[in-house]
Amino acid sequence: IADILDYLGVEKVYSDASYADVVVPRTVGLSQADAQSLLQSKGLGYRVVGDGAVVTDQIPSQGVSIPGKSEVVLYLGAEKPTEQVEVPDLTRKTPGAAEQALEKLGLYMRASGVTTYSDSTISTSQSIAAGTMVEPGTVVEVHFMDTAVQDYAANGNIDSIH
């Protein structure tokens, strides 16, 4: 059925609850252990920057909606970066490469489009244009498609879709 939906051009939606958006809780003022426990209970990962006993800042901020299983950066006595970062061009990147490019800059990816990835899955568009300056912690929606299915449909080779 999934292949038929791709052939018909019907966009699939992620239904895996573990990747559903999660609202980031407030961790500022909590101990590192309490902050980590809170994030884990929400299905979020974490990364610690700096030394200290108490969370002094976080990226993304409290109340921001990010994809489940994303990583929240906890600052312990360290200064949170204030300079903006440039959104990279994610066109024609694999899901892994797009996510890695965004994570390197402190940005988050929300994927849309196909629900299963293959070697022929690439990004076709992004919600924030390449070159735009944004705050660290910004979520960029990236749309993916399977080019193999599109190639089969374009060539009229319906028998090859399986």
C-alpha positions as a Markdown table, in Angstrom:
| # | Residue | x | y | z |
|---|---|---|---|---|
| 1 | Ile | 0.0 | 0.0 | 0.0 |
| 2 | Ala | 2.9 | 2.4 | 0.8 |
| 3 | Asp | 4.3 | 2.0 | -2.7 |
| 4 | Ile | 0.9 | 2.6 | -4.2 |
| 5 | Leu | 0.5 | 5.8 | -2.2 |
| 6 | Asp | 3.9 | 7.0 | -3.5 |
| 7 | Tyr | 2.9 | 6.1 | -7.0 |
| 8 | Leu | -0.3 | 8.1 | -6.7 |
| 9 | Gly | 1.6 | 11.1 | -5.2 |
| 10 | Val | -0.1 | 10.8 | -1.8 |
| 11 | Glu | 2.1 | 12.2 | 0.9 |
| 12 | Lys | 2.7 | 9.8 | 3.8 |
| 13 | Val | 2.7 | 11.1 | 7.4 |
| 14 | Tyr | 4.8 | 9.8 | 10.2 |
| 15 | Ser | 2.8 | 7.7 | 12.6 |
| 16 | Asp | 5.7 | 6.5 | 14.9 |
| 17 | Ala | 4.8 | 8.1 | 18.2 |
| 18 | Ser | 8.4 | 8.1 | 19.3 |
| 19 | Tyr | 9.2 | 10.7 | 16.7 |
| 20 | Ala | 6.1 | 12.8 | 17.4 |
| 21 | Asp | 6.8 | 16.4 | 18.4 |
| 22 | Val | 7.6 | 17.0 | 22.1 |
| 23 | Val | 7.3 | 20.4 | 23.9 |
| 24 | Val | 10.7 | 21.1 | 25.5 |
| 25 | Pro | 10.3 | 21.4 | 29.3 |
| 26 | Arg | 12.1 | 24.0 | 31.5 |
| 27 | Thr | 15.3 | 22.6 | 32.8 |
| 28 | Val | 16.9 | 25.9 | 33.9 |
| 29 | Gly | 17.5 | 25.9 | 37.6 |
| 30 | Leu | 17.4 | 22.1 | 37.9 |
| 31 | Ser | 20.3 | 19.9 | 38.9 |
| 32 | Gln | 22.0 | 18.1 | 36.0 |
| 33 | Ala | 20.5 | 14.7 | 37.2 |
| 34 | Asp | 17.0 | 16.1 | 37.5 |
| 35 | Ala | 17.2 | 17.8 | 34.1 |
| 36 | Gln | 18.4 | 14.6 | 32.5 |
| 37 | Ser | 15.7 | 12.6 | 34.1 |
| 38 | Leu | 13.0 | 15.1 | 33.0 |
| 39 | Leu | 14.2 | 15.1 | 29.4 |
| 40 | Gln | 14.4 | 11.3 | 29.3 |
| 41 | Ser | 10.8 | 11.0 | 30.6 |
| 42 | Lys | 9.7 | 13.2 | 27.6 |
| 43 | Gly | 11.6 | 11.0 | 25.2 |
| 44 | Leu | 14.3 | 13.5 | 24.6 |
| 45 | Gly | 18.1 | 13.1 | 24.6 |
| 46 | Tyr | 20.5 | 15.6 | 26.1 |
| 47 | Arg | 24.1 | 16.9 | 25.8 |
| 48 | Val | 25.9 | 18.7 | 28.6 |
| 49 | Val | 28.1 | 21.8 | 28.0 |
| 50 | Gly | 30.2 | 23.2 | 30.8 |
| 51 | Asp | 30.7 | 22.3 | 34.4 |
| 52 | Gly | 28.5 | 23.0 | 37.3 |
| 53 | Ala | 25.8 | 21.6 | 39.5 |
| 54 | Val | 22.8 | 23.5 | 38.0 |
| 55 | Val | 21.5 | 24.1 | 34.5 |
| 56 | Thr | 22.0 | 27.7 | 33.7 |
| 57 | Asp | 20.5 | 27.7 | 30.1 |
| 58 | Gln | 19.2 | 25.3 | 27.5 |
| 59 | Ile | 18.8 | 25.0 | 23.7 |
| 60 | Pro | 16.1 | 24.9 | 22.6 |
| 61 | Ser | 14.2 | 27.1 | 25.0 |
| 62 | Gln | 11.3 | 25.9 | 27.1 |
| 63 | Gly | 8.1 | 25.6 | 25.2 |
| 64 | Val | 9.6 | 24.9 | 21.8 |
| 65 | Ser | 8.2 | 21.9 | 19.9 |
| 66 | Ile | 10.9 | 19.6 | 18.6 |
| 67 | Pro | 10.8 | 16.1 | 17.1 |
| 68 | Gly | 10.9 | 13.3 | 19.6 |
| 69 | Lys | 14.2 | 11.7 | 20.3 |
| 70 | Ser | 15.9 | 15.0 | 19.6 |
| 71 | Glu | 18.8 | 16.2 | 21.8 |
| 72 | Val | 18.5 | 19.2 | 24.2 |
| 73 | Val | 21.7 | 21.0 | 25.1 |
| 74 | Leu | 22.1 | 21.7 | 28.8 |
| 75 | Tyr | 24.5 | 24.5 | 29.8 |
| 76 | Leu | 26.0 | 24.1 | 33.3 |
| 77 | Gly | 27.7 | 27.3 | 34.1 |
| 78 | Ala | 28.7 | 27.8 | 30.5 |
| 79 | Glu | 27.5 | 30.7 | 28.3 |
| 80 | Lys | 24.9 | 29.7 | 25.7 |
| 81 | Pro | 26.0 | 30.9 | 22.3 |
| 82 | Thr | 24.1 | 34.0 | 21.1 |
| 83 | Glu | 25.3 | 34.3 | 17.6 |
| 84 | Gln | 23.0 | 33.1 | 14.8 |
| 85 | Val | 23.9 | 30.3 | 12.4 |
| 86 | Glu | 23.3 | 30.0 | 8.7 |
| 87 | Val | 20.9 | 27.3 | 7.5 |
| 88 | Pro | 22.6 | 25.0 | 5.1 |
| 89 | Asp | 21.3 | 23.9 | 1.7 |
| 90 | Leu | 19.8 | 20.5 | 2.3 |
| 91 | Thr | 18.6 | 19.8 | -1.2 |
| 92 | Arg | 19.2 | 16.3 | -2.5 |
| 93 | Lys | 20.7 | 15.2 | 0.8 |
| 94 | Thr | 19.9 | 11.8 | 2.4 |
| 95 | Pro | 18.0 | 11.9 | 5.7 |
| 96 | Gly | 21.1 | 11.1 | 7.7 |
| 97 | Ala | 23.2 | 13.7 | 6.0 |
| 98 | Ala | 20.6 | 16.4 | 6.3 |
| 99 | Glu | 20.1 | 15.7 | 10.1 |
| 100 | Gln | 23.9 | 15.7 | 10.6 |
| 101 | Ala | 24.3 | 19.0 | 8.8 |
| 102 | Leu | 21.7 | 20.6 | 11.0 |
| 103 | Glu | 22.8 | 19.1 | 14.3 |
| 104 | Lys | 26.4 | 20.4 | 13.6 |
| 105 | Leu | 24.9 | 23.9 | 13.7 |
| 106 | Gly | 22.7 | 23.3 | 16.7 |
| 107 | Leu | 19.5 | 23.1 | 14.6 |
| 108 | Tyr | 16.8 | 20.5 | 14.6 |
| 109 | Met | 15.2 | 18.5 | 11.7 |
| 110 | Arg | 11.5 | 17.7 | 11.4 |
| 111 | Ala | 11.2 | 15.2 | 8.5 |
| 112 | Ser | 8.1 | 15.0 | 6.2 |
| 113 | Gly | 7.3 | 13.0 | 3.1 |
| 114 | Val | 8.1 | 9.3 | 2.8 |
| 115 | Thr | 7.9 | 7.3 | 6.0 |
| 116 | Thr | 10.6 | 4.7 | 5.2 |
| 117 | Tyr | 14.1 | 5.6 | 3.9 |
| 118 | Ser | 16.1 | 3.8 | 1.3 |
| 119 | Asp | 19.3 | 4.5 | -0.6 |
| 120 | Ser | 17.2 | 6.6 | -3.1 |
| 121 | Thr | 15.6 | 8.8 | -0.4 |
| 122 | Ile | 16.6 | 12.5 | -0.8 |
| 123 | Ser | 15.4 | 15.8 | 0.4 |
| 124 | Thr | 13.4 | 17.9 | -2.0 |
| 125 | Ser | 12.7 | 21.1 | 0.0 |
| 126 | Gln | 13.2 | 22.8 | 3.4 |
| 127 | Ser | 11.0 | 25.1 | 5.4 |
| 128 | Ile | 13.8 | 27.7 | 5.9 |
| 129 | Ala | 15.8 | 28.8 | 2.9 |
| 130 | Ala | 19.5 | 28.0 | 2.7 |
| 131 | Gly | 21.5 | 31.0 | 3.8 |
| 132 | Thr | 19.0 | 32.3 | 6.2 |
| 133 | Met | 20.4 | 33.3 | 9.6 |
| 134 | Val | 18.6 | 31.7 | 12.6 |
| 135 | Glu | 19.0 | 31.1 | 16.3 |
| 136 | Pro | 20.5 | 27.8 | 17.5 |
| 137 | Gly | 17.7 | 25.5 | 18.4 |
| 138 | Thr | 15.5 | 26.4 | 15.4 |
| 139 | Val | 13.5 | 23.5 | 13.8 |
| 140 | Val | 13.9 | 23.1 | 10.0 |
| 141 | Glu | 11.2 | 21.0 | 8.3 |
| 142 | Val | 12.8 | 18.9 | 5.5 |
| 143 | His | 10.7 | 17.1 | 2.9 |
| 144 | Phe | 11.9 | 13.8 | 1.6 |
| 145 | Met | 10.9 | 11.6 | -1.3 |
| 146 | Asp | 12.0 | 8.3 | -2.8 |
| 147 | Thr | 13.5 | 9.0 | -6.2 |
| 148 | Ala | 13.3 | 5.3 | -7.2 |
| 149 | Val | 9.5 | 5.3 | -7.0 |
| 150 | Gln | 9.3 | 8.6 | -8.9 |
| 151 | Asp | 11.6 | 7.2 | -11.6 |
| 152 | Tyr | 9.4 | 4.1 | -11.9 |
| 153 | Ala | 6.2 | 6.2 | -12.1 |
| 154 | Ala | 7.7 | 8.6 | -14.6 |
| 155 | Asn | 8.8 | 5.8 | -16.9 |
| 156 | Gly | 5.3 | 4.2 | -16.7 |
| 157 | Asn | 6.8 | 1.0 | -15.4 |
| 158 | Ile | 4.1 | 0.2 | -12.9 |
| 159 | Asp | 5.1 | -3.5 | -12.8 |
| 160 | Ser | 8.5 | -2.6 | -11.3 |
| 161 | Ile | 6.9 | -1.0 | -8.2 |
| 162 | His | 6.7 | -3.4 | -5.3 |
